[in-house]
Amino acid sequence: MLPKLKDTGSFYIFNTPFNCALFLAYLHHKKVHFLNFITWVKKDGFANAKKRYNHAQESILFYSMHKKNYTFNADEVRTAYESTERIKHAQSKGILKNNKRWFPNPKGKLCLDVWEITSQRHVEKENGKILKPKHPSIKPKALIERMIKASSHKNDLILDLFSGSGMTSLVAKSLGRNFIGCETHAEYVHESLEIFRYNEYR
């Protein structure tokens, strides 16, 4: 993958915390630049572990090819402020911070590296019923959308080497990006095409 990326490109890796630690060690010796270790907190679908703490998260590594020259649109992925009362006060009078008057950004606060997003298999519904995708690890639209908005511009090319259900390609298309999705399982390719058709006629 690395030889195919532009010098200004960036990439994300999804996996378990343990496997991400192995990726960190491997990529440490490559010509790439570590940016974030993101924690996706899944708000549902927990396992029923008896001998350890239940898994409630998935890890995401964020890298760029160049140390400084890469795309990151911070304003595109701002999130809502948590304290609404404090924000109301700040909007009218501001908050004194480091001897300067601070006013909240109307787009929200800068995105943190802990993301609380409900899994896609509990979001998609048809006629009031939850749709159960065939792919076991389908990623939420909101999560993919955040990464694409942050790390690309319109007409940029998005590459997904493990396309699975095709969610990345679907979101890329909706955001005006070009895309390439790679998948070796025919069943998931078929499901991807079904998802594309379903969303085109909604």
N, C-alpha and C positions, 0 to 999 in steps of 0.2 A: 504493500500500500504506500509506504513512504516515498518511493521513487516517483509515484504518480501524482503526488500533491505538488501544487504550486509553492513557490518560496513564501508566498503570502498566505498560504492555506493554514487551516487548523483542523483538529479532529477530536472526536470524543470516543471513549471506550467504556462500554457497559460491562460490568461483571460483579462477582461477589467481592467483598472487602479483601479476602485472602488472595484471590486471583489478581485483583488490582495491585496488591502489594508486589506480586511477581512481575506484573507488567512494569511497574515503577522501576524495579531493579533492572529489568531488561532495557527499557527505554533510556535509562540514565546514561548509557554508553552510546546512544545514538545522537545524531545531530538534530534533536528536537528540544523544545522548551516547555517545561512543565508550568501550567498556569493554575489549575485548581483540582482538588480532590472533592468532588461534589457528592453529597449524600441525598439520594432520593428517598424520602420517607413515604412508604406506601401506607395509605390510610385505611387499607382493607386487605383481605386475602392473606392474613397471617397463617403461618404453619402452626401445628399443635405440638410443639416440642415439650418433652417431659424432662430431659436431661440437660438442658441448656436454656438460655434466654431465646425467646421467639425472634425469628428474623422479621424485621419490619422495614428493611431498607435495601437499596441496591446502590452500588458505588459507580460513579462516573468520573473517569479521568479526562481532563481537558488539556490539550497540548496545542502549541503553534509551531510551525516550521521555522519562523523567524522570531528573534527575541523581541523585536519592537514593531516590525512592519506586518501586522495582521489585522483582520477586521474584528472589531468588538463594538457593537452598537448598544452601549449601556442604557441609553434612554428608551430603547425599544423593548426592554425587558424589565422595566421598573415594576415594583409590586406595591400593593396598598399599604399604607401606614397602619400599624396595629392600634395605636392609641388615638381614637377619633377625637376625644375631648382635648387632648394636648394639641392636636393638629388644628382644631378649630381656633384655639387661642393663638397658635403660631401664625395662622393665616391672617389674622387681624392685627396682631401686635409684634409678631416675630419672637424668637427665643435668643437670648444672649448666649453666644457660644464663642469662646476664645476672644472675648472683647469685640465681637462682631455680631450684628443682628442677622439671625438666620431665619429664612422663610421656607416652608416646605415646597418641594417641587410639585407642581400640579399633576405630574404623571406618576407620582408615588416615590417610594424610596428605592435606592439601588438594590438590585437583586443579590441575595445572599447565596452562599454555597450549600445551603440546606433547603431542599425543595419538598414541600408537602403537597403531593398531587395524587389524586385517586387513580387507581389503575383503570385502564381502558375497558377491561372486561366487566366493570361495574358502571360504566358510563353509557355505552351504546345501547339504545333501546329502540324497539319497533312495536307500535301498538301497545305501549305500556309495559312490554316485556323486555327483559335484558337479553341482548344478543350474546351468545357464547361463541367467540372465535375459536377456530381450530388451532391456531398457533398458541403455544403455551406461554410465550413471553412477549405478547403484544404490548408495545409502549403507548402511553397516553398521548393523545393529540396535543394536549397542552404542554407536555414536556418536550416533545419534538419541535413544536412551534417555537418555544422559548429558545432552543439551541439554534434553530435556523435563523430566527430574527436577530439573535445576538451575533452570529458568526458569518453572516453573508448579506449581500445586497441583491436586489432584483436582477434577474438574468444571470446570476452566478450559478455555477454547477455544483450540485449536491450529490455526493457518492455514498451509497449505503452498501457495504460489502456483505452484509447479512440481512437482506431485505425482509425476510420473514413474511409478515402479513402485508407488507407494502406501505405501512403507515408513513414512513419517512418520505417516500415518493409522493404520496397523496398530499401531505402537508406542504411539501416543496412546491408542488403544482399550484396549490391554493394561494401560496405566497408569491407567485410569479417567479419562481426559481426553476432552472433546468435541473434534471435529475437523471441518475443512473442507479438502478437497483439490481443487485446480484443475489441470486438464490438458487441452490442446487436441488431443493426438494420440490418436485412437480406439484405436490398437494398444496404447498404454500403459494406457489406461483399462481395456481388456479384461484386460490382464495384472494390473492392480491387483485386479480382481474375482477373478481366478483365485488370486492370492496370499491374499486374504482367505478364500476357501473352503478352500484348502489348510491354512491355519493354524487354522481353526475345527474341523477334524476330525482334527488331529494328536493 
